[in-house]
Amino acid sequence: MPETTVCRWLPEDPAAIEEYVHDLLYVSRLIHGRHPDTFEPFAEVGEELEMAVGRINVGFELSRVRHCYYFDVGEEEVYRVRTLHPIVQEFKDFIEKDGAAYAAFNKMFEQAGPPQNDQQRRVRNYVELMEAIDTNLAIAPTYRPGPSAMVAGVPFYGIIARFCNTNAGYEAFTHPEVNKRFYGVFTAWHAYLMSPASARVIHAEEGGWLNTAALRAMVQSAGGNPEQDTFESFYVCNTTAPHYGFKSYDELFVRELHLRHRAPVLPENPAIVNSACSSTVDKLYNNLQKTDKFWIKRTPYSLSHMLADDSLTDQFVGGTLLQAMLGSLDYHRWRSPVKGTVVKIRLISGATHANPHPTYYAACLDNNTTDQDVVSRSQDFVSNISTRALIFIQAEEPVGLMCFVGVGLGEVSTCNMVVRQGQRLEKGAELGQFHFGGSTHCLIFRRGVTVTPIDQGGRPLVGSKVRVGKDILTVRR
């Protein structure tokens, strides 16, 4: 995974983020030997946690912190006050030694506004920030319904959301050396999410991915009826095995749909383009420009930036782009929207200075703009500068040359391509996967073809949730 800044978009629901952080800080403070409400230290690293907590006046439930500890089979389960993970300790040391980073990491807390509810815990300084990051390194995302689902899937973003869009936050999170440290943090977290220890969240209790609410939500996200359909009827799994057969959180995240739920509609019709991902369509944009001011509201895409100045870029100038967003509950494998041949594949490292300045958001707003518009607008921005997988496909006429662009967002979504140059594709063939979190993707079409959206159940395509393989566009010369 390339170096990339984590602060990407404004929170859709600040209250949900604040609630998430409030609960996280209870856990983070206790396991690091600090009072959950005052942040004052009460124990040294290595002390037995339950014994140390007895010295302070706080209601303590071991069940609320147990998920932060992992014990091998046969190992004595003693919960001790934690030290920082080496990668986080090095991050903290860097902040304290680098003058520019130290100033920015202090000023951003001064510039951030208070929580909407002043009774809620909040990250108050960089020391607590490092401890919260350390806590998340040993936690896989749990199931959280409603507005909290987004922040549960991008927990590091949730931690920094309140202060990363300040002026000082911009300075802090665009510092190249800070980005290197976050890259190390995310690498360590992703290794954990692929380990057997992360499968602890795949259970049927509250917050687990196998509880009834979670299973129903994943079925509904895949286009099923949660009142009638079961998880196992949609996804490949083994309900008799521990964790339904998923050996890690990542295996659950990239779970495979049964063929009948991902089969392309009209697979032999070359004029029909199918959905490459289970996603919500955000935009259909015409007359793409080779180089444009993608940070300005009404010129969201710049082909030379999106396609990393590839030699094929000129063929898409004046063409059409569709962009759609994946949520944390969606199916995260990419499948070919056309029948054709892979011409070229490229994996583009994300820009180090990836998050826009706070004034960028203000420039996006006018009297008719909502917070959701700003969230949508941020998808345009990151499509020009974030980590992205480019898969150029020579499709049958009338589509011709097209490009699938998978875009990784923030701490989440490593782009993994599974196709090779020269490979022949049928519609629905697997192209790759997003790992670890929600993402966005684009389909780009050459100039000279007319791309028309297909209504979805009487609703316009833009704004509709579409399953992978669904017919979404018609193309003609």
N, C-alpha and C positions, 0 to 999 in steps of 0.2 A: 504494500500500500504506500503511495507517495506522500510526501509532506503536504499538509493541507491545513488551513485554518479552520477552526470548528464553528465560528460564529457566522451563520449563513442567512437566517431569516428571522423576522420578528415573531414572537410567540402569538399563536392564534388565541390562546386562552391563558392569560397571565395568572389567573386564580388557580388553574390546575397545576401550573408549574410551581407556584408558591406552595401549594399543598404538598406536592411531591418533595420539594426541597425541605420543607418543615419536617416531614417524616424521615427523610434521609439523614438530616442532621442529628436527630435523636440517636440514630444508630451510629453515625460516624463519630460523634463526640464521645459516646460511651466506650466504643471499642478502642479509642485512642486515649482513654483515661481522662476525659473532660466531662464536666457537669453538662447535661443536655440542655439546660436553660441559661446558664451563666457563662459557659465555655471555660470556666476555671478548671485547672488540672486538679485531679484528686488521686491519681495513681501513676506509678512509674511503668515504663515499658516492661513487659514480662510478668507483672503481677497478675494473680488470678483475679479475673474480672468480677465474678460474683462476690468474692470476699471484699474486694476494694469498694464495690458499689455500696456495701453495707455501711461504709463510713459516711455516706452522704444521705441526705433526706430526699430520695427520689424513688418514685415507683418504678420497679425494674422487672421486666419480663424477659427471661432468657430467650424465649421464642422469637422475640423481635430482633435479636442480633445473631442468632444461631446460623442464619444463612450466609454470614460473612466468614465462617470458619469451615475448613475442610479437613477431615481426618482420614488417614488411610485405614484399611481394614485391620483391626487389632490394636490400633493406636488409642491411647487413653484420651478421652474427650475432655481436655482441660481448656477452658476459654480464658485466654490471657490478653492483657492490654497490648495492642499491636504497635509495632514500629512501622515506619513508612517503607513501602516497597522501594528497592534500590533505584528504580527509574524515576520514582516520584521524589525521593530524597535528592537525587541529582538535579531535578527540576527546581526544587526549593533552594538548593545551594546556588544555582545559577541566578535566580531572581535576587538573592541577597548579595551577590557579588557584582552583578552588572548594574551600573547606575541607571541607565535608561529603563531597563526592565523593572528595576526596583521602584522607580518613581511612578511608572505607568501602573504597576500592580497595586500601588497604594492610592493613587489619585482616582482610579476608576471606582473604588468603593465610596469615595467621597462624592463623586459625581452621580452615582446611581441613586434613583429615588427609593424611598422605603417601600416595603410590601403594601399591598392594598389592605391587608389585615395586620396591624402592628403587633398582634399577639403571636404571629407566626415567626418561627426561627428563620434566620437568613444568614447567608455567608457574609461575614463581616470583614475579613481580611485575607491576605494571601496564605497565611498559615492554615486557616480553616479551609480555604480552597484546596490546598494540597492534601489535607486529610480527607476531604470529601472525594477528591479524585482517587486517592488511595483506596477508599472504601469501595468505590465502584469497580475497581480492578478485579475484585473477587465476587462480583455479583453479575449474574446474567439477567437480562430484562424479564420481569414477571408480567403476568397478564393484569392489565388495569383497564376497566371498561370506560367508555365515554371519552370526554376530552383528555383525560389523563393518559390515554393510550399512546399519544404522540410523544409525550415527554418520557414515558417509560421505555420507549424504543430508542430514544436518543438522550440518555441520562446525563452525559457530559454537557450537552447543550442546555439541558434543564438547569444544571448547576450555574452556568455562566450567563444565562439569558438576561438576568436583571442588570448586569453591568457591562456586558461585552459590547453593547451598542452605544456606549458613551464615547466621548472623544479620547479619553485615556484608554478605554478598552480597545479602541481601534489601534492605538499605538502599541498596546501590549500584544494583541493577537496578530498583528502584522509584523512583529519583530521576527526576523528569520530564525534566530536562535530559539525563540519561544516555540516556533512551529516545529523545529527539530525535536524539542522535548515532547510536544504533543504527539508527534509521530511515534516516538518511543512509547508513550503511554498507550496509544491506540494499538500498537503492535502487541504490547503485553496483554491488553484486554482481549484482542481478537484471538490470541493464543489460548486464553482462558476459555473463550466461547466455543472453541473447537475441542476442548478437553473434556474427558468424562465427568469432571467435577461440575461442569456447567449444566449437566443433565438434571441436577437437583431441582431445577424449576419446572421440570416436566413431571408433574404429579397432579392429583385430583383435588388437593386441598385449595383453600382460598389463595388466590394469586398464582396458582399453578396453571400450566397450559393444558392440562387434561381435566380441569373442572368443567362442569356443564356449561357455564356461561362462556368460557373461552372456546370450547369446542363448537358451540353454536355460532359464535362470532366468526370463527375461521370458515365455517361452512357458508355462512351468509356472505362473507367477503368473496368467496369463490363462486357466488351466484346461486347457491342452493337455498332451500327452504329449511331453516333450522327447526321448524315444527315437525318436519317429515324426514329430512335427510340426516344421515349420521356422518361423523368425521371420516370413518373408515370407508364409507361409500364414495367419498370424494378423494381422499388422499391415500397413497400407498403407505401402509403401516402394519404392525402386528400387535393387535390389542391384547394378546396374551403374554407379551414380553414386557419386561420392565421398561418404563418410559415409552410404551408403544413401539419399542424397537429403535428409537432414536438414541444414538450414543452420545450426543452432545446437543447443546442449544442450537449450534449452527446447523446440524442435521435436521432438526425440526424446522428451522427457519427456511431452508431451501427444500422443504418437503415436496414430493412429486405428486402431481395430480394423476388420477387414473385417466387413461387415454380418452375415454368418452367425455370427460369434462374439459379437455383442452384441444379436442379435434378441430381443425380449421373448417370453417363454413366454406362451401364451394371451392374445394382444394384445387380443382383443375381449371378454374376460371382465371385467366391471367389479368383480367381487367379489375378484379377484386383484390383489395389489399386487406389483410386480416390484422387483428390486434396482436402485437408482439409480446405484450405483457398484460396481466390483469392490472388495470389501472383506471384512473379517472382522467378523462381527456381535458386538458387545460386550455389548449390553444390550437388553432389552425391558422397559419401565417403565410401570406403570399408575398411574392416579389422580394425574395431574399437578396441581400446585398453582400458583396464580397467583403467589404470592410465598412463597418458602421459603428456608430456610437452606442454600443449595447448597454451602456449605463444610463441612457436617456429613455424615458418612458415609452415613447412611440417608435423606437427603433431597437427592439429587444435582441436581435440576433446579428452576429457578424460572422459570416462563413469562414473567413480566413482564421479567426480565432477558434471557432467551434471545431473546425477540421484541421487545426494546427498547420495551416498553410499547405495542406496536402496538394499534390500535383493534380488531383481530380477536382479540386475546389471549383474551378471555373465552370464546370459543367452544371453546377447547382445554382449559379448566380441567376436571379430571376425566377428561381424555382419556389417550391412550397415546402413547409415544415409543419408537422404535427407534433405536439408535445403533450405527454401525459404523466401523471404522478402516481407512484406506488405508495401505499400505506404499509404500516408495519404488519398488518394481518394478511396482506395480499400474497399471492403466489409470486415468488421472486426469481423464477427462471425465465429467460428470454427465448422466444421461439420465432422462427422465420416468418415474416408476414407475406412473403412471396415465394414463388418457385424460381430458382435461378442458380447462379454460380458465385461463390465468394471470390471477389476480385482482389481484395486487400484487407488486412486487419491491422489495427494499430492500437496500442494502449498509451494514452497521453497522461503524463503526470500532471497533477493539479498544480496551479500556480501557488507560490508561497503566500503572496499577498491576496488571499482569496476573498476576504470579507469586505464589502463595500463600506465606505466612510459613512458615519451617521447622517451626514447631509444628503447622501444618496437617497435615503428613505424619504426625507422631506421633499426632495425633488420629484419623487414618484407621486406625491399626494396632490390632489386637487379637491374641489368641493364635492365631486361625485365619486371619490375613491374610498373604498372600505379597507379595513385591515386585511380581509381576505385577498383583495386586489394586490396588496403589498406582498403577501405571502406568495401569490401567483407570480408577481413580478420578479421575486427573488429566484424563482426557478429559471427564468430567462437568463438572469445574470450568471448563475453558477454553471449554466450550460456552455457558457463561453470560456470559463476559466478553471473549472474543477476537473478532477480526475475523470477521464471518460474513455470508454471503449468505442472505437470506430470500426464498423464492419460494413465494407462496401460490397454490394451485391449487384451483379448483372442479372436482372430479372427478365423474364419473357416480356415481349411487347404486349401491351403498350407502355408498361412501367419503365423498362430499360434500367439504366443505372440508378440505384438508390443507395442510401446510407442509413444504417441503424446506429444511433448514438446512445450508449448507456452512460448515465452520469451518476457518479458517486457523490453523496452529500455528507459533509461534515465528518463526524466520527464514525459514521456508518457507511456501509455499502462499498465493499471491495468489489471491483469489476473483474470477473473471471470469465474469459472467453474459451470456448471449447471447440471452435471451428478452425479450419486451416485454409490458407489460400489455395484456390483451385477446387475446393470441395463443392460438390453438387448438392443442392438443397431442395427438398420438397417443402411445401408449406407446412409449418408446424415443427420443422426440425429444430432441435435445441441449438441455440447460439451461445449461451452462457448463463451466468447467474449473478445477481447481486447478493452479497453476503452481509449479514449483521444488521441491516436496517433499511428503512424506506428510502426510495430513490426516485429519479425521474428519467425519462428516456424520450428520444426524438426519432421520428422517421423523416428523412429529407429526400425530396424528389427533384429531379432535374428540371431545367426550364424546357418549355415546349410541350409539356403535358398538363392537362387540366385535371385537377384533383378535386373531387366532390365528396363531401361527407354523407354518410348514410345515417338517416335517423334511427335511433335506438328505441324501439317500442313506442313510437310516437313522440319521442323527445329529441331535441337537437343533439348531435354527437358531442359538441363541446359542452362540458359540464356533466356528461353521462359517465357512469361506471361501466366499463366493458370487460368481459372476461377474455382471457388469452384465446386467440383463434377466432374471435368474433369478426364478422365482416363489418368494416368500418369506413372504407373509402372505395370509390370507383375512380378509375383512371382512364383517360382517353387522350389520343394525340390531337 
